[in-house]
């Protein structure tokens, strides 16, 4: 069983959604077990994937607050949630611009790998929006003993193999990273060697 602990003020719904989403993505990507220790060289990739999960959730939260509001007459607060999300994206965008991501992504990646998480998460966030079902690939993360302690090429190959095993995502060329790519979804059946959730269905 995974426990998610957050630190927020009273009725701070935006911060709650952000923190809960971040920690939930750690659970979803199999990073809550006792042996899930941070390790280079691919810890940054896992963190970038996780970091993108919260703004994605905030966007969904803002929309649902306005259409399925938990408190009568308070649907306008959906705009405040959207504003909170936008502030996060602006901070990440400014960081990416200051690091030169838009000018030369390959050089940026080489120079900023150790601090890649917030700025690269914008690319991943865009992927989540373009192909919403691609978020299922998080469930295939780190399903091998070395976890993030393998070179990037091997890490992506193992992730693709894990996706194929769980049918969480189709295979793609690891050579395209960190350029944006498109996911195509296939629903997960019963089977596979790593915990993965698809709606109310749990696959092991």
C-alpha positions as CSV (number, residue, x, y, z in Angstrom):
1,X,0.0,0.0,0.0
2,X,1.3,3.5,-0.9
3,X,0.7,6.5,1.4
4,X,0.5,10.0,-0.1
5,X,1.3,12.8,2.3
6,X,0.7,16.5,1.4
7,X,1.5,19.7,3.2
8,X,-1.1,22.4,2.5
9,X,-3.2,25.1,4.2
10,X,-6.9,25.0,4.8
11,X,-9.0,24.8,1.6
12,X,-5.9,25.4,-0.5
13,X,-7.4,23.2,-3.3
14,X,-5.0,24.2,-6.0
15,X,-1.9,23.4,-3.9
16,X,-3.6,20.2,-2.8
17,X,-4.2,19.1,-6.4
18,X,-0.6,20.0,-7.4
19,X,1.0,18.1,-4.5
20,X,-1.3,15.1,-4.7
21,X,-0.9,14.9,-8.4
22,X,2.9,14.9,-8.1
23,X,3.0,12.2,-5.5
24,X,0.3,10.2,-7.3
25,X,2.5,10.1,-10.4
26,X,5.4,8.7,-8.3
27,X,3.1,5.9,-7.3
28,X,1.8,5.4,-10.8
29,X,5.3,5.2,-12.2
30,X,6.4,2.6,-9.6
31,X,8.5,4.9,-7.5
32,X,7.0,4.4,-4.0
33,X,8.5,1.1,-3.0
34,X,11.3,0.8,-0.4
35,X,13.9,0.0,-3.1
36,X,12.9,3.0,-5.3
37,X,16.1,5.0,-4.6
38,X,17.0,8.0,-6.8
39,X,20.0,7.1,-9.0
40,X,21.7,8.7,-12.0
41,X,22.0,8.8,-14.9
42,X,18.2,8.7,-15.7
43,X,16.7,10.1,-12.5
44,X,16.0,13.4,-14.4
45,X,13.8,11.6,-17.0
46,X,11.7,10.0,-14.3
47,X,11.3,13.4,-12.5
48,X,10.5,15.2,-15.7
49,X,7.7,12.8,-16.4
50,X,6.4,13.1,-12.9
51,X,6.7,16.9,-13.0
52,X,4.5,17.1,-16.1
53,X,1.7,15.1,-14.4
54,X,0.7,17.8,-11.9
55,X,0.0,20.6,-14.5
56,X,-1.9,18.0,-16.5
57,X,-4.1,17.2,-13.5
58,X,-4.6,20.9,-12.6
59,X,-6.0,21.5,-16.1
60,X,-8.5,18.7,-15.7
61,X,-9.3,19.9,-12.2
62,X,-10.0,23.4,-13.3
63,X,-12.4,22.3,-16.0
64,X,-14.2,19.8,-13.7
65,X,-14.6,22.4,-11.0
66,X,-16.6,24.6,-13.4
67,X,-18.8,21.8,-14.7
68,X,-19.1,19.4,-11.7
69,X,-18.4,21.8,-8.8
70,X,-18.1,20.4,-5.3
71,X,-19.6,23.6,-3.7
72,X,-22.7,25.2,-5.0
73,X,-22.2,28.6,-6.6
74,X,-18.4,28.4,-6.6
75,X,-17.7,27.4,-10.2
76,X,-15.7,30.6,-10.7
77,X,-12.9,29.1,-8.6
78,X,-12.1,27.0,-11.6
79,X,-10.5,30.1,-13.1
80,X,-8.3,30.4,-10.0
81,X,-7.1,26.8,-10.4
82,X,-6.4,27.5,-14.1
83,X,-4.4,30.6,-13.1
84,X,-2.4,28.6,-10.6
85,X,-1.6,26.1,-13.3
86,X,-0.7,28.9,-15.8
87,X,1.8,30.4,-13.3
88,X,3.6,27.1,-13.0
89,X,3.8,26.8,-16.8
90,X,5.1,30.4,-17.1
91,X,7.9,29.6,-14.6
92,X,8.9,26.5,-16.4
93,X,8.8,28.3,-19.8
94,X,11.0,31.1,-18.6
95,X,13.5,28.5,-17.2
96,X,13.5,26.7,-20.6
97,X,14.0,29.9,-22.5
98,X,16.9,31.0,-20.2
99,X,18.5,27.6,-20.8
100,X,18.1,27.9,-24.6
101,X,15.7,25.0,-25.2
102,X,13.9,26.7,-28.1
103,X,17.2,27.6,-29.9
104,X,19.0,24.2,-29.8
105,X,17.3,21.3,-28.0
106,X,20.3,18.9,-28.4
107,X,22.8,21.5,-27.0
108,X,20.3,22.3,-24.2
109,X,19.9,18.7,-23.3
110,X,23.7,18.2,-23.1
111,X,24.3,21.3,-21.0
112,X,21.3,21.0,-18.6
113,X,20.8,17.3,-18.1
114,X,21.3,17.5,-14.4
115,X,18.6,20.3,-14.1
116,X,16.4,19.2,-16.9
117,X,13.2,18.4,-14.9
118,X,11.1,21.5,-15.0
119,X,11.8,22.8,-18.5
120,X,11.7,19.4,-20.2
121,X,8.4,18.6,-18.4
122,X,6.8,21.2,-20.7
123,X,7.5,19.0,-23.7
124,X,6.1,16.0,-21.9
125,X,3.1,18.0,-20.8
126,X,2.4,18.9,-24.5
127,X,2.6,15.2,-25.3
128,X,0.0,14.4,-22.5
129,X,-2.3,16.9,-24.1
130,X,-1.8,15.7,-27.7
131,X,-2.3,12.1,-26.8
132,X,-4.1,11.9,-23.4
133,X,-3.9,8.1,-23.2
134,X,-0.1,8.3,-23.4
135,X,-0.1,8.9,-19.7
136,X,-0.6,5.2,-19.3
137,X,3.1,4.7,-20.2
138,X,3.9,5.9,-16.7
139,X,2.7,2.6,-15.4
140,X,5.5,0.9,-17.3
141,X,8.3,3.0,-15.7
142,X,11.1,1.4,-13.7
143,X,9.9,-2.2,-13.9
144,X,13.5,-3.6,-14.0
145,X,15.9,-4.1,-11.1
146,X,18.4,-1.2,-12.0
147,X,15.5,1.3,-12.3
148,X,17.1,4.7,-13.3
149,X,20.7,3.5,-12.8
150,X,21.2,2.6,-16.5
151,X,22.3,4.8,-19.5
152,X,19.6,6.7,-21.3
153,X,19.5,4.5,-24.4
154,X,19.1,1.3,-22.3
155,X,16.6,3.0,-20.1
156,X,14.3,4.0,-23.0
157,X,14.7,0.5,-24.5
158,X,13.6,-1.1,-21.2
159,X,10.7,1.3,-20.9
160,X,9.5,0.5,-24.4
161,X,9.8,-3.2,-23.6
162,X,7.8,-2.7,-20.4
163,X,5.2,-0.7,-22.3
164,X,4.9,-3.6,-24.8
165,X,4.5,-6.1,-22.0
166,X,1.8,-4.1,-20.3
167,X,0.4,-2.9,-23.7
168,X,0.4,0.6,-22.2
169,X,1.9,2.2,-25.3
170,X,3.2,1.2,-28.7
171,X,6.9,1.1,-29.3
172,X,8.8,4.2,-30.5
173,X,12.3,5.0,-31.5
174,X,14.4,6.1,-28.5
175,X,16.7,8.0,-30.9
176,X,14.0,10.7,-31.2
177,X,14.4,11.8,-27.5
178,X,14.1,14.5,-26.4
179,X,12.1,15.6,-29.4
180,X,8.3,15.4,-29.2
181,X,6.8,12.2,-30.2
182,X,3.2,10.8,-30.6
183,X,1.8,7.9,-28.6
184,X,-0.9,5.5,-29.7
185,X,-2.9,3.7,-27.0
186,X,-3.8,0.1,-26.6
187,X,-5.9,-0.9,-23.6
188,X,-4.0,-3.1,-21.1
189,X,-5.2,-6.7,-20.6
190,X,-4.7,-8.8,-17.5
191,X,-1.0,-9.6,-17.5
192,X,2.5,-8.1,-17.3
193,X,5.1,-8.0,-14.6
194,X,4.6,-4.5,-13.1
195,X,1.7,-2.8,-11.3
196,X,-0.4,-0.7,-13.8
197,X,-3.8,0.9,-13.4
198,X,-6.2,1.6,-16.2
199,X,-9.4,3.2,-14.9
200,X,-10.7,0.8,-12.2
201,X,-8.7,-2.1,-13.6
202,X,-5.4,-3.2,-12.0
203,X,-2.9,-5.2,-14.0
204,X,0.1,-7.0,-12.5
